[in-house]
Amino acid sequence: MIITPFLVIAMIVVFALLFLFLNTVDKRKWLTALISLVLTPFVYFYMFYPFVNIVSNYHHQKYFNSEAWIEKPTLRYEMIDQTIASDTLIGLPKNTITKLLGNYEWLTWDEQQNAHDENKWNYALGIEPGAFNDQKECAEISFENGNVIAVKHYQEEITFEKEAKVDEKE
């Protein structure tokens, strides 16, 4: 385990809260301090830490890997930030993109042409973990003259089939 400032501060806060709570039960300071000292790691790692992980949306950042992109589409959101920052896909032709990322999952709708735009491919990236996350991650790859000119990361609201069917009936 790596001891970080956040860990130390959080442990001190948990200890202080336990000490104050136990002090209301028993007025012997030495016993309250001893019990608080013993209980602090358990309360921290079994209550406080899981709660922080549930409400935060931290996720690991990974380098682009074509094999992982194709095999684990729900974890693509871990690779997209580094892929965009490093311009990994910029300048590559469509056939290379198809080899690296697989076939596009949908095309962007072009309002002017009233049709799908063959030069804007979209891929689903999965859903970032977090308790209050109602957005799915997506990436749009734009082509010009058959080569990638931009990769855009965006989010869409998550909709479920049941909700979609209810909307259709109305």
C-alpha positions as CSV (number, residue, x, y, z in Angstrom):
1,M,0.0,0.0,0.0
2,I,1.2,3.5,-0.9
3,I,0.9,6.0,1.9
4,T,-0.3,9.2,0.4
5,P,-1.3,12.5,2.0
6,F,-4.9,11.8,1.3
7,L,-4.7,8.5,3.0
8,V,-3.1,10.0,6.1
9,I,-5.6,12.9,6.3
10,A,-8.5,10.5,5.8
11,M,-7.3,8.2,8.5
12,I,-6.9,11.1,10.9
13,V,-10.5,12.3,10.1
14,V,-11.8,8.8,10.6
15,F,-9.9,8.4,13.9
16,A,-11.2,11.8,15.1
17,L,-14.8,10.9,14.3
18,L,-14.5,7.5,15.9
19,F,-12.9,9.1,19.0
20,L,-15.6,11.7,19.3
21,F,-18.4,9.1,18.8
22,L,-16.8,6.6,21.3
23,N,-16.3,9.4,23.8
24,T,-20.0,9.8,24.0
25,V,-20.3,6.1,25.0
26,D,-17.4,5.9,27.5
27,K,-15.6,8.8,29.2
28,R,-12.3,6.9,29.7
29,K,-10.0,8.7,27.2
30,W,-7.4,6.0,27.2
31,L,-9.9,3.2,26.3
32,T,-11.7,5.4,23.7
33,A,-8.3,6.2,22.1
34,L,-7.3,2.6,22.1
35,I,-10.6,1.4,20.6
36,S,-10.5,4.2,18.0
37,L,-6.9,3.3,17.1
38,V,-7.9,-0.3,16.5
39,L,-11.1,0.4,14.7
40,T,-9.8,3.2,12.4
41,P,-8.3,0.9,9.7
42,F,-11.4,-1.3,9.6
43,V,-13.8,1.7,9.3
44,Y,-11.5,3.3,6.7
45,F,-11.1,0.4,4.4
46,Y,-14.5,-1.2,4.8
47,M,-16.7,1.9,4.9
48,F,-15.0,5.2,4.0
49,Y,-12.8,4.0,1.1
50,P,-15.5,2.0,-0.7
51,F,-17.9,5.0,-0.4
52,V,-15.2,7.4,-1.9
53,N,-14.7,4.9,-4.8
54,I,-18.4,4.7,-5.5
55,V,-19.0,8.4,-5.7
56,S,-15.8,9.3,-7.5
57,N,-15.3,8.6,-11.2
58,Y,-11.6,8.0,-11.3
59,H,-10.4,5.5,-13.8
60,H,-7.1,4.2,-15.1
61,Q,-5.6,5.8,-18.2
62,K,-4.1,3.3,-20.6
63,Y,-2.1,3.5,-23.8
64,F,-3.9,2.6,-27.1
65,N,-3.8,-1.1,-27.8
66,S,-5.7,-2.3,-30.9
67,E,-6.2,-5.8,-29.5
68,A,-7.7,-4.5,-26.2
69,W,-9.8,-2.0,-28.2
70,I,-11.5,-4.8,-30.2
71,E,-11.7,-7.4,-27.4
72,K,-12.9,-5.2,-24.6
73,P,-15.1,-2.5,-26.0
74,T,-16.6,-1.5,-22.6
75,L,-13.1,-0.4,-21.4
76,R,-12.2,1.8,-24.4
77,Y,-12.8,4.9,-22.3
78,E,-9.5,4.1,-20.6
79,M,-7.6,4.5,-23.8
80,I,-9.3,7.4,-25.6
81,D,-7.7,10.4,-23.7
82,Q,-4.2,9.2,-24.4
83,T,-5.1,8.3,-28.0
84,I,-6.4,11.8,-28.6
85,A,-3.5,13.6,-26.8
86,S,-0.8,11.6,-28.7
87,D,-2.5,11.9,-32.1
88,T,-2.1,8.2,-32.5
89,L,-4.8,7.9,-35.2
90,I,-4.3,11.3,-37.0
91,G,-3.3,10.8,-40.7
92,L,-4.1,7.1,-40.9
93,P,-6.3,5.9,-43.9
94,K,-9.7,4.4,-43.4
95,N,-8.5,0.8,-44.1
96,T,-5.8,1.1,-41.3
97,I,-8.5,2.5,-38.9
98,T,-10.7,-0.5,-39.7
99,K,-7.8,-2.9,-39.0
100,L,-6.9,-1.1,-35.7
101,L,-10.4,-0.3,-34.4
102,G,-12.7,-2.7,-36.3
103,N,-15.7,-1.5,-38.3
104,Y,-17.4,1.7,-37.3
105,E,-20.4,1.2,-35.0
106,W,-22.5,4.0,-36.5
107,L,-22.1,7.0,-38.8
108,T,-22.8,10.6,-37.8
109,W,-26.0,12.1,-39.2
110,D,-25.5,15.0,-41.5
111,E,-28.5,17.4,-41.4
112,Q,-27.5,19.2,-44.6
113,Q,-27.4,16.1,-46.7
114,N,-30.2,14.4,-44.7
115,A,-28.1,11.2,-44.7
116,H,-25.3,9.5,-42.8
117,D,-21.9,11.1,-43.3
118,E,-19.4,8.4,-44.5
119,N,-16.5,10.5,-43.3
120,K,-17.5,10.5,-39.6
121,W,-17.3,7.2,-37.9
122,N,-18.4,6.6,-34.3
123,Y,-17.4,4.1,-31.7
124,A,-18.9,3.4,-28.3
125,L,-16.3,3.6,-25.5
126,G,-18.2,2.1,-22.6
127,I,-19.5,3.7,-19.4
128,E,-17.1,5.3,-16.9
129,P,-17.6,3.8,-13.4
130,G,-19.3,6.0,-10.8
131,A,-22.5,6.1,-8.8
132,F,-24.1,9.1,-10.5
133,N,-22.9,8.6,-14.0
134,D,-25.7,8.7,-16.6
135,Q,-23.5,9.3,-19.6
136,K,-21.9,6.8,-22.0
137,E,-18.6,7.7,-23.6
138,C,-18.3,7.9,-27.4
139,A,-15.6,8.8,-30.0
140,E,-16.1,10.3,-33.4
141,I,-13.4,9.9,-36.0
142,S,-13.5,12.5,-38.9
143,F,-11.9,11.8,-42.3
144,E,-10.9,14.1,-45.1
145,N,-9.6,12.7,-48.4
146,G,-9.7,9.2,-46.8
147,N,-7.4,10.1,-43.8
148,V,-8.1,10.8,-40.2
149,I,-8.1,14.6,-39.4
150,A,-9.7,14.6,-36.0
151,V,-10.8,12.3,-33.1
152,K,-13.4,13.8,-30.9
153,H,-14.4,12.4,-27.5
154,Y,-18.0,13.1,-26.4
155,Q,-20.7,11.8,-24.1
156,E,-24.3,10.8,-24.7
157,E,-27.1,10.1,-22.3
158,I,-27.7,6.5,-21.5
159,T,-31.0,5.2,-22.8
160,F,-32.4,1.7,-22.3
161,E,-34.6,-0.3,-24.6
162,K,-37.6,-0.2,-22.2
163,E,-37.4,3.6,-22.1
164,A,-37.1,3.8,-25.9
165,K,-40.2,1.5,-26.3
166,V,-42.2,3.7,-23.9
167,D,-41.3,6.8,-25.8
168,E,-42.3,5.2,-29.1
169,K,-45.8,4.3,-27.7
170,E,-46.4,7.9,-26.6
